[in-house]
Amino acid sequence: MSFTVEIDIKDVLDWVEVLADRDHIIDLEKKNIGDLAVSIMQSFAPVRTGQFRASITAEIIGDSVYVGPKIWYAPYVLNPTERSPGRYIPTLERRLVTPLRKIGFHPGTPGNPIISKTFDPLVDRLDEFIIDYLRRIMGG
């Protein structure tokens, strides 16, 4: 008993092209996922001056996408702060604390966990990216 296998070289070349283009598609999808995560995180970010929201960026390092605020005071927005002596004076852009007088207390601030709030909406949308990726590499 004998049999033959017919291989259309065009199909093989198409797959070689798809596999060669795969890395480009993956990089594009990482950028798209980063952009989506930035958009979601910015929607949860508090806005006073807009600087905190504007500082939220995505950075691709290897196979990972890192998303978060880059501004110096981000830890004070993300994490709660405790009550502390002294009153913040906006025109001076600092807190006044004098041992001789009671100026008051800064009440502290509640944390705003925008990073954890971003996770669920992002995961809900990731299946769309996976399906789009598979469609692209399959040529559909």
N, C-alpha and C positions, 0 to 999 in steps of 0.2 A: 504494500500500500504506500502510495506516495501522495504528497500534498505540496501545495505551493502557497506562499504568502506574498501577496502583492502589497507593496508599500509605495504610496504616492510620495515622491520626494518633496513635493510642494507642501504636504502636510507636515513633514519633518522640518522643513525650513521655517514654516510658520511657527512651530513650537519653539524652535531655536530662537527665533526673533522675539517671541513672547517671553521666554526665559531671560533673554538678554535685556529686555525692557522692564522686567519685573522689579529690579532694584530702583529704577527711576519711579515706577508706580508706587512702590513702598515709601520712598522718600516723599513723594507728593502726598500720600495719605497721612504720613506723620505730620506734615505741615498742616494739612486740613484738620486733623484731629487737634493739633495744638491751637489752631485758630478758633475752632469750636469751643475748646476748653476755656480759652481766654474770654470769648464772648459770654459764655455761661457764668464764669467767675465774675466778670465785670457787672453782670446783671445783679449779682448779690452784694457787690461792694458798696459800702456806704460812700456817699458823696457830700463833701463839704466844699472843698476847693476843686475837686476833680483830679488832683495830683495822684492820690492813691489809686484810683481807678485806672488812670492813664499809665501807671507804672506796672500794671499786670501784663506780663509778656510770656511767651512760650519760647523755650530754648531746646533744640534737638541736640542730644549728645549720644552718639552711637545709636542704639535701638530704643532709647528712652526719650520721652518728651517731658520736660520739666516746665510747669506752669505755676506762676505766682507773682506776687507784688515784689518789686525791686526797690521801693523807696525805703529810706532809712528808718522811718517810724512804723513800718509794717508790723513788727512784733507787738506794738502797743495797740494796734487796731485788731489784730487777730486774737490776741490773748487778753484775758481780763487783767485789769490793774487794780490794786488795792487803794483804799483811802490813804491819803498822805497829807502831812502838814503843808501849809502854804496855799496861796491862791494864784492861779494862772492869770496873768494880765496880758490879753491879746496884743495890746499896742506895744508892750515891751517884748513880747514873744518869749516870756519866761515866767517862772513861778517866783513869788516873793515869799521868803521865809525869814522872819526876824525873831530872835529869841526873846526880845523885850515886849513885843506886842503879839496879841493873838490876831492874826490876819485871816485865819480860816483854814479850811481843809479842802483839798481837792477830793471830790467824792469818789474818784476811781471811775473806771469805765468798764462796761461789760465787754466781753470778747465777742468778736464777730467771726464765727468759724466758716468763712466763705470757701475755704478749701474743701472741707467735708461736705458743704452744701452743693458744691460743684459735682461731686462724685456721682450721685444717682442720676441726674439728668444726662451726664456725659455717657455713663454706661448704657442708658436707655437708647442713646443715638449711635453707639458703636456698631451695633448690628447692621445699620445702614451702610457704614463704611466698609464692613466686611463683605457685604453683598455686592456693593459697587466695585470693590477690589476684585472679587471673583469674576464678575461680569467683564471687567477690563482685560484680565489675563486670559479669559476664555474666549475673548473676541465677541462678546454678545452685548 
